[in-house]
């Protein structure tokens, strides 16, 4: 079961971890279903909290040319970005309900994730992996970079095949897929006669978005 820390406590821990990741320049992912506090920006009397958060997000994303776009576009763009081109001024953490952005000063902003889609990233491996729970678009790096794999995903309740295609892992060693919400799914990844299978859930705000336990064997 997931840890029972309060939402505020989880978000506070995540802020500290994200800030440390930027400051130290290390490749790190969130390893527990923790979250961080609300964006640390001040709203004027004429500015709503929502518009202030949007402004903070735009300020972080503007250097990447991603200001004014939705979370899905940001996720798809950053996850497929070459390692050398990934932003190092903020951490972008994929949560089931939001894309959480945290800069080196601890300032936070978020973009809402789509109501009808849940993003999960998979980093298959043969020899080495790392602990991860919420996928970081800016710091997570897996073993198998730029490699072709076969990905099959099936709804365990209905038997419907959601994904069945050959994919190439991004420069960070992950492949990302948008799944329907409120399902449990079986995921199989294959390469050169090796395979790994796991299950994922897209029903809860604390379900994992980063899967790094699929060792091909």
C-alpha positions as a printed Julia matrix, in Angstrom:
217×3 Matrix{Float64}:
   0.0     0.0     0.0
   1.06    3.6    -0.44
   2.58    5.61    2.45
   0.02    7.48    4.55
   1.82   10.81    4.8
  -0.44   13.83    4.6
  -0.76   15.49    1.2
   1.12   18.57    2.5
   3.92   16.44    3.94
   4.3    14.47    0.71
   4.44   17.62   -1.38
   7.01   19.19    0.99
   9.33   16.19    0.67
   8.99   16.28   -3.11
   9.92   19.97   -3.21
  13.11   19.33   -1.24
  14.02   16.39   -3.48
  13.35   18.29   -6.69
  15.36   21.31   -5.54
  18.27   19.06   -4.58
  18.14   17.34   -7.96
  18.48   20.66   -9.78
  21.16   22.02   -7.45
  23.33   18.91   -7.62
  22.68   18.2   -11.3
  21.97   14.52  -10.63
  19.7    12.18  -12.58
  16.92   11.45  -10.1
  13.31   10.35  -10.06
  10.67   10.48   -7.38
  10.78    7.14   -5.57
   7.64    7.42   -3.42
   4.07    8.66   -3.99
   4.84   11.97   -2.34
   3.73   15.41   -3.42
   4.81   18.95   -2.7
   3.11   22.1    -1.4
   1.14   24.55   -3.51
   3.1    26.89   -5.79
   5.18   29.38   -3.78
   4.07   32.46   -5.67
   2.19   35.44   -4.36
  -1.15   36.39   -5.88
  -2.16   40.03   -6.0
  -5.69   41.08   -5.17
  -6.43   41.29   -8.89
  -4.92   37.9    -9.73
  -6.58   34.57   -9.07
  -4.5    31.65   -7.69
  -5.13   29.74  -10.92
  -3.85   32.51  -13.17
  -0.82   33.01  -10.89
   0.04   29.32  -11.18
  -0.32   29.51  -14.96
   2.04   32.49  -15.02
   4.61   30.63  -12.92
   4.4    27.6   -15.21
   4.74   29.77  -18.3
   7.8    31.49  -16.8
   9.55   28.15  -16.29
   8.52   26.7   -19.64
   9.1    29.79  -21.8
  12.84   29.13  -22.38
  11.84   25.74  -23.82
   9.2    27.31  -26.09
   6.45   25.52  -24.16
   4.69   28.4   -22.45
   0.96   28.54  -23.09
   0.6    24.86  -24.04
  -1.21   22.09  -22.16
   0.35   19.41  -19.94
   0.07   16.71  -22.59
   2.13   18.73  -25.05
   4.76   19.49  -22.42
   4.98   15.82  -21.41
   5.26   14.53  -24.98
   7.87   17.16  -25.88
  10.14   16.87  -22.84
  10.11   13.07  -22.66
  11.29   12.88  -26.28
  13.94   15.6   -25.94
  17.61   14.71  -26.36
  19.46   14.44  -23.05
  21.78   17.31  -23.94
  18.8    19.57  -24.64
  16.78   18.82  -21.5
  16.16   21.81  -19.24
  18.26   21.99  -16.08
  16.49   24.95  -14.47
  13.47   23.0   -13.23
  12.23   19.48  -12.53
   9.04   18.34  -14.29
   7.35   15.52  -12.37
   4.5    13.56  -13.94
   1.72   12.95  -11.42
  -1.6    11.26  -12.22
  -3.51   14.54  -11.82
  -0.92   17.23  -12.56
   2.42   18.02  -14.13
   4.37   19.48  -11.21
   7.14   21.96  -12.02
   9.74   22.93   -9.41
  12.67   25.29   -9.98
  15.94   25.57   -8.05
  14.49   28.22   -5.75
  11.66   25.91   -4.72
   9.04   27.85   -6.67
   6.33   25.51   -7.91
   3.61   25.53  -10.51
   1.49   22.83  -12.08
  -0.52   22.08  -15.17
  -3.58   19.8   -14.99
  -3.26   16.44  -16.69
  -6.0    15.38  -19.14
  -9.2    14.11  -17.53
  -9.42   11.16  -19.92
  -5.79   10.04  -20.17
  -3.07    8.81  -17.79
   0.63    8.97  -18.7
   2.96    6.13  -17.77
   6.65    5.85  -18.67
   8.46    2.51  -18.86
  12.23    1.99  -18.71
  12.93   -1.68  -19.53
  16.41   -2.88  -18.64
  18.75   -5.84  -18.81
  21.51   -4.99  -16.33
  20.88   -1.76  -14.43
  17.9     0.31  -13.29
  16.92    2.86  -10.65
  14.07    3.33   -8.19
  11.27    5.53   -9.46
   7.61    6.24   -8.74
   6.65    9.54  -10.37
   8.41   10.03  -13.7
  10.7    13.03  -14.03
  10.78   14.36  -17.57
  13.98   16.26  -16.83
  16.13   13.9   -14.75
  15.08   10.24  -15.14
  17.49    8.18  -17.27
  17.2     4.47  -18.04
  19.59    1.89  -19.47
  18.12    1.17  -22.9
  18.41    4.39  -24.88
  17.28    4.62  -28.48
  16.45    0.91  -28.73
  13.55   -0.8   -30.48
  11.18   -2.78  -28.28
   7.78   -4.39  -28.72
   5.15   -3.03  -26.33
   1.81   -4.75  -25.65
  -0.74   -3.37  -23.18
  -4.07   -5.07  -22.44
  -6.99   -4.0   -20.25
  -7.14   -6.82  -17.69
 -10.89   -6.42  -17.08
 -12.06   -6.47  -20.71
  -9.19   -8.11  -22.58
  -9.1    -5.15  -24.97
  -5.69   -4.52  -26.52
  -4.76   -0.88  -25.94
  -1.24   -0.91  -27.37
   0.5    -3.46  -29.6
   3.34   -1.87  -31.49
   7.07   -1.56  -31.92
   8.46    1.51  -30.2
  11.87    3.13  -29.9
  12.92    4.21  -26.43
  13.61    7.89  -26.0
  17.1     9.26  -25.36
  16.36    8.9   -21.65
  15.73    5.15  -21.99
  11.95    5.37  -21.52
   8.87    4.89  -23.66
   5.77    6.78  -22.62
   2.15    5.87  -23.29
  -1.16    7.6   -22.65
  -3.64    5.09  -21.23
  -7.35    5.39  -20.48
  -8.13    6.31  -16.9
  -9.72    3.96  -14.37
  -8.3     0.7   -15.68
  -5.84   -2.0   -14.65
  -3.6    -3.13  -17.48
  -1.06   -5.84  -18.18
   2.09   -4.59  -19.88
   4.57   -6.77  -21.76
   7.81   -5.5   -23.27
   9.9    -7.71  -25.56
  13.24   -7.46  -27.35
  15.29  -10.16  -29.12
  13.52  -13.05  -27.41
  13.69  -11.44  -23.97
  10.58  -10.13  -22.21
   9.12   -8.7   -19.02
   5.53   -8.32  -17.87
   3.97   -6.16  -15.17
   0.62   -4.58  -14.29
  -0.25   -0.91  -13.89
  -3.26    0.98  -12.58
  -4.63    4.32  -13.77
  -7.38    4.76  -11.19
  -5.84    6.65   -8.29
  -4.09    9.99   -7.78
  -1.19    8.12   -6.23
  -0.74    5.45   -8.9
   2.78    5.21  -10.31
   3.72    7.03  -13.51
   7.27    5.62  -13.69
   7.93    1.9   -14.15
  11.59    0.86  -13.88
  11.18   -2.74  -12.65
  10.79   -4.51  -16.01
  13.98   -6.55  -16.42
  14.08   -8.32  -19.76
  14.97  -11.97  -19.34
